Amino acid sequence: MGHCIKPLFALTLTLTLGGCAALREDPSDWLGKDKIAHFTASAALAAAAADQLDSGSRSDCGSAALSVGVAMTFGAGKEYYDENYAGKYWSYKDMAVNLLGALTGSLAASRCL
């Protein structure tokens, strides 16, 4: 699993902070209803991706890392949409919850551990 950690860390850091160039104040609540939706959606996406990727020729840990990347990409796309089209803001709190959900779903579905 050690070879998965560096690229996974770089990817998640980039996606989590990508829209937060100024790291402005995020007024959203850490325990709001939308955080449950972000966690659940990210966990489901990562679990589905891990399940699909495990059937290939990748290592279990490689599949887990890629599935986190898939879920985080969708989360970053949602935040991009919020900031550029919905008149909202990029939420680093949403991205942090996305990461937690993605890691949970990925580890639950993969055989990495």
HELIX and SHEET records of a PDB file:
HELIX    1   1 GLY A    2  LEU A   17  1                                  16    
HELIX    2   2 LYS A   33  ASP A   54  1                                  22    
HELIX    3   3 ASP A   60  ASN A   84  1                                  25    
HELIX    4   4 TYR A   92  ALA A  109  1                                  18    
END                                                                             
